[in-house]
């Protein structure tokens, strides 16, 4: 089983689903709009700078899941996927996914964005394996806390190695596609790291290490 692993936000998508989810909640009045937008923007800038406190962000972003029942959350999410996510699938993403699928590779999305938001996105993209930050649930409701290791930076490596152990897999000849310098820990783990529409820091590293650089925004 050769793995083809993909970051999600700004890689297979042309924007950040976590940030867009916050914008959507504010637009629809599910959160305090002005305050929530300011905090949402602050966390996004910290992420881009490589300075995000993931636990602080998760306390902020997961709280809303604890404030609604499962039926209401499902309704909100369905509207979000249709209105905000379907239009931002990167133009080159379907062809790249198909190329690896046709080669017999096992496709996986690995993302810091929480599973509640990303599970239907993985289905939309036809990717069966998803490693994401897991919101904690108790008695059928989200608690607002995180379960286990957040799937962020070195946490992606930790979560992936746990998955490999559970599935008798290896990283032999594996691919990983990402846009972000935050994913350098995992990019350095695989035989085939690929920078996708990279941020400045990742572009510099890719150039110095002679990693492939591609654009899915323009087509693969």
BALO-210285 format. One record per residue (C-alpha): residue number from 1; chain; x, y, z. Coordinates in pm, 1 decimal, always signed. Each point is the difference from the previous one (the first is absolute). Layout:
<pts>
NUM:A:X:Y:Z
...
</pts>
This chain:
<pts>
1:A:+0.0:+0.0:+0.0
2:A:+164.5:+320.5:-117.1
3:A:-141.1:+310.7:+162.5
4:A:-89.1:+322.2:-179.5
5:A:-63.7:+250.5:+279.5
6:A:-152.8:+342.4:-50.1
7:A:-33.5:+304.8:+218.3
8:A:-342.6:+155.6:-44.6
9:A:-14.0:+375.9:+53.9
10:A:+166.6:+203.8:-275.4
11:A:+112.7:-328.0:-156.4
12:A:-299.4:-200.2:-124.1
13:A:-209.0:+308.5:+76.9
14:A:+86.2:+352.0:-110.7
15:A:-75.4:+145.4:+343.1
16:A:-8.2:-99.3:+368.0
17:A:-308.0:-199.7:+101.0
18:A:+55.8:+64.8:+372.3
19:A:+5.3:+376.9:-49.5
20:A:-293.0:-14.3:-241.9
21:A:-201.0:-199.9:+255.4
22:A:+50.8:+279.4:+251.1
23:A:-102.3:+259.1:-259.2
24:A:-310.7:-202.0:-81.8
25:A:-99.7:-25.8:+365.9
26:A:+39.1:+374.9:+39.1
27:A:-196.5:+75.6:-317.0
28:A:-288.1:-220.4:+115.6
29:A:-6.7:+138.1:+354.3
30:A:+99.5:-319.7:+178.3
31:A:+280.5:+189.5:+176.3
32:A:+69.6:+359.5:+104.3
33:A:+88.8:+127.8:-346.6
34:A:+247.9:+283.8:+57.0
35:A:+190.8:-160.8:+287.4
36:A:+6.5:-341.1:-163.9
37:A:+127.4:+140.1:-329.9
38:A:+281.1:+187.7:+174.9
39:A:+110.2:-311.0:+188.2
40:A:-40.4:-218.9:-307.6
41:A:+222.9:+236.2:-199.0
42:A:+253.8:+19.2:+282.4
43:A:+37.2:-376.0:+13.3
44:A:+38.1:-21.6:-378.5
45:A:+282.0:+254.5:+2.2
46:A:+171.1:-187.6:+284.5
47:A:-25.3:-321.0:-202.3
48:A:+154.2:+163.0:-305.0
49:A:+284.2:+134.0:+214.4
50:A:+65.8:-341.5:+153.8
51:A:-98.8:+131.8:+343.5
52:A:-340.9:-161.7:+53.7
53:A:-78.6:-130.4:+349.0
54:A:-206.9:-294.2:-120.2
55:A:-163.9:-64.4:+337.0
56:A:-109.5:+362.4:+36.7
57:A:-141.5:-11.5:-351.0
58:A:-185.2:-326.1:+62.1
59:A:-160.6:+136.3:+318.1
60:A:-126.1:+284.9:-216.7
61:A:-107.5:-197.9:-306.1
62:A:-151.9:-310.5:+160.4
63:A:-215.3:+180.6:+254.4
64:A:-277.8:+61.6:-251.9
65:A:-37.7:-376.0:-55.7
66:A:-98.4:-40.3:+365.3
67:A:-271.7:+263.7:-31.0
68:A:-223.2:-179.9:-254.0
69:A:-150.7:-346.2:-26.8
70:A:+104.9:-245.0:-269.3
71:A:-295.3:+63.7:-230.9
72:A:+53.8:+375.0:-1.1
73:A:+374.4:-43.2:-51.7
74:A:-60.5:-231.4:-295.0
75:A:-231.7:+255.2:-159.0
76:A:+247.6:+284.9:+50.6
77:A:+285.6:-206.9:-139.4
78:A:-189.8:-111.8:-308.4
79:A:-69.3:+361.6:-92.6
80:A:+363.8:+88.3:+63.7
81:A:+132.3:-274.5:-227.1
82:A:-235.7:+94.0:-280.7
83:A:+52.2:+376.3:+20.1
84:A:+361.7:+38.4:+108.2
85:A:+192.5:-320.6:-76.4
86:A:-127.0:-143.8:-326.9
87:A:+95.6:+319.9:-188.2
88:A:+360.1:+0.6:+132.6
89:A:+118.0:-348.6:-96.5
90:A:+331.6:+73.8:-170.5
91:A:-35.7:-39.2:-380.4
92:A:+291.1:-242.0:-17.5
93:A:-98.3:-208.8:+302.2
94:A:-235.0:-253.4:-164.9
95:A:+253.7:-89.5:-268.8
96:A:+281.5:-41.4:+253.0
97:A:-214.9:-218.0:+223.8
98:A:-107.7:-206.1:-300.2
99:A:+360.0:-47.4:-110.9
100:A:+98.9:-147.8:+335.4
101:A:-319.5:-203.4:+20.8
102:A:+62.9:-146.4:-345.3
103:A:+356.4:-86.2:+106.3
104:A:-143.1:-212.1:+280.1
105:A:+112.9:+230.8:+279.5
106:A:-187.3:+28.5:+328.4
107:A:-132.4:+357.0:+23.9
108:A:-3.9:+183.9:+332.2
109:A:-79.4:+354.2:+109.1
110:A:+184.7:+119.2:+309.5
111:A:-110.6:+333.3:+142.3
112:A:+6.7:+210.2:+313.4
113:A:-359.7:+104.9:-64.0
114:A:-241.0:-195.8:+215.4
115:A:-172.5:-316.9:-116.5
116:A:-349.4:+148.0:+32.3
117:A:+80.9:+252.9:-272.3
118:A:+223.7:-218.6:-215.5
119:A:-175.5:-337.4:-9.8
120:A:-253.5:+109.0:-263.3
121:A:+276.3:+176.8:-194.3
122:A:+195.6:-325.5:-22.2
123:A:-317.0:-169.4:-128.4
124:A:-49.7:+279.0:-253.3
125:A:+353.4:-59.9:-127.6
126:A:-38.9:-377.8:-2.1
127:A:+278.3:-61.0:+253.2
128:A:-75.6:-285.2:+237.2
129:A:+268.1:+48.9:+268.0
130:A:-2.4:+315.0:+211.4
131:A:+223.6:+98.0:+289.6
132:A:-128.9:+319.5:+160.1
133:A:-15.8:+163.8:+340.0
134:A:-271.9:-186.4:+189.7
135:A:-254.4:+191.1:+208.6
136:A:-86.4:-179.8:+321.8
137:A:-349.2:-147.4:+33.5
138:A:-181.4:-121.8:+310.1
139:A:-350.6:-144.9:+8.2
140:A:-56.1:+90.7:-363.6
141:A:+95.6:+367.0:+32.9
142:A:+316.4:+192.0:-66.1
143:A:+164.8:+129.0:+316.7
144:A:+197.6:+286.3:-154.7
145:A:+328.1:-175.0:+83.0
146:A:+242.4:-188.7:-221.9
147:A:+43.8:-377.2:+13.2
148:A:+355.9:-127.1:-24.3
149:A:+284.0:+165.3:-186.8
150:A:-90.9:+296.1:-222.7
151:A:+89.6:-78.4:-360.4
152:A:+230.6:+301.7:-32.5
153:A:+371.6:+36.4:-78.4
154:A:+184.1:-282.4:+181.8
155:A:-342.0:-131.2:+101.1
156:A:-60.4:-99.5:-360.9
157:A:+306.4:-223.0:+15.8
158:A:-114.5:-150.2:+330.2
159:A:-350.0:-67.9:-128.7
160:A:+125.6:-143.2:-328.8
161:A:+241.1:-240.6:+169.8
162:A:-282.1:-117.0:+228.2
163:A:-216.4:-63.3:-309.2
164:A:+282.5:-188.6:-167.9
165:A:+44.1:-221.7:+305.4
166:A:-372.5:-75.4:+10.9
167:A:-16.2:-75.9:-373.4
168:A:+330.1:-182.3:-49.0
169:A:+113.8:+276.6:-231.3
170:A:+329.6:+171.3:-73.0
171:A:+118.8:+326.3:-149.8
172:A:+203.7:-180.3:-265.0
173:A:-20.9:+199.5:-326.2
174:A:-272.7:+222.1:+151.6
175:A:-105.7:+338.3:-138.6
176:A:-110.0:+304.1:+196.7
177:A:-140.7:+316.6:-154.6
178:A:-25.6:+324.0:+201.0
179:A:-0.5:+377.4:-34.1
180:A:+126.0:+88.5:+347.8
181:A:+328.1:+23.9:+187.7
182:A:-196.9:-126.6:+298.9
183:A:+8.5:-340.2:-172.3
184:A:+378.6:-23.1:-24.2
185:A:+15.9:-270.4:+270.8
186:A:-207.7:-233.4:-218.8
187:A:+146.9:+112.4:-332.0
188:A:+339.6:-103.8:+138.0
189:A:-133.3:-347.7:+84.9
190:A:-98.8:-110.5:-351.1
191:A:+194.9:-103.1:-307.9
192:A:-198.9:+231.3:-227.4
193:A:-72.3:+341.0:+157.5
194:A:-180.8:+240.6:-233.8
195:A:-63.0:+368.9:+63.4
196:A:-340.1:+108.5:-131.1
197:A:-58.8:+370.9:-57.2
198:A:+240.7:+42.7:+293.6
199:A:+24.9:+282.9:+247.3
200:A:+324.7:+196.8:-10.5
201:A:+174.0:-200.7:+269.6
202:A:-82.7:-335.4:-158.9
203:A:+91.3:+128.8:-346.1
204:A:+345.2:+92.7:+130.3
205:A:+50.0:-343.9:+156.2
206:A:-126.8:-179.9:-310.5
207:A:+237.4:+196.3:-218.7
208:A:+299.5:-67.6:+224.6
209:A:-78.6:-373.2:+22.9
210:A:-107.5:-35.1:-364.3
211:A:-347.7:-121.8:+88.3
212:A:-261.6:+14.6:-275.9
213:A:-224.7:+306.8:+6.9
214:A:-340.1:-18.0:-170.5
215:A:-318.8:+204.5:-19.0
216:A:-343.3:-153.3:+44.0
217:A:-162.3:+341.8:-15.0
218:A:+96.1:+11.8:-366.6
219:A:-29.7:-374.1:-65.9
220:A:+228.9:-292.6:+66.0
</pts>
